[in-house]
């Protein structure tokens, strides 16, 4: 499966209100320097000491938002 890996700070710039709020990110333990990844289906996972946890998802046109805001592609 392909992912884009980024920081919590970059994720906060990408998400829309109908997807996750900053309170939701904080509740999931996502801070500015937290490593997260987004798969091609828009699922957001956060890196934990023992693996990855699914914490939410992105909706509609998220690939373009990721590309536009970070310059990253799925790899």
N, C-alpha and C positions, 0 to 999 in steps of 0.2 A: 504494500500500500504506500502511496506517495503522501508526503507531508510538507508543510511549510512550518519551520520552527522559528519562533520569535519570542520576544520578552513580553511580560505582562503589560508593560508600558505601551508597546506597539499594539498589543491586542486591544487595550482600552481605546485606542484611536480608531480601530477597525469596527468594533461592535456597535450596533444600533440599539436604541432603547427597546425595541420590540424583541430583541434577542437576549441580551443580558444588561443589567445595570451595573454601575461601579460597585454598588453594595453587594451584588451577586458575585462579582469578581473577588471582592475582599472576603466574603463568606467562604469562598472556595479556596482561600489561602493564596490568591494570586496578587502579588505585589509587583512593583515596577521591574524588579530584577528576576522574577520567577520565569522559568523556561516553560513555554507552552508550545503545543503544535496543533495544527489544523489539518485534517485529512481532506481528501477531494470531495467528500460528502458534506463538509462544513462542520464536522464534529470537532469540538475543542477539548483537548486533553492537557492536563497539567502534570509536569514531572514531579514525582514523589520519590522519597528515598528507595522504595521497593518497586517502582514501576510507574506506569501512567494511569491517571484517573480521568474518566470522562466527566466534564463539568458543564457541558452545554453545547449549543450549536449555533451556527450562523445561517441566515436565511437570505435567499435571493441576491444575486450579483456579488456574492462575497469574493469570488475569484478575482474580479476586477478591482474590488476595494483593496484586497491584499496586494495585488500587483501595483496599484496606484500609490498606496500609502507606504509600502515597504520596498518595492522594486523586486520582490521575490516571486519565484515560480515554484510549482510543486516539483519535488525531486525525491 
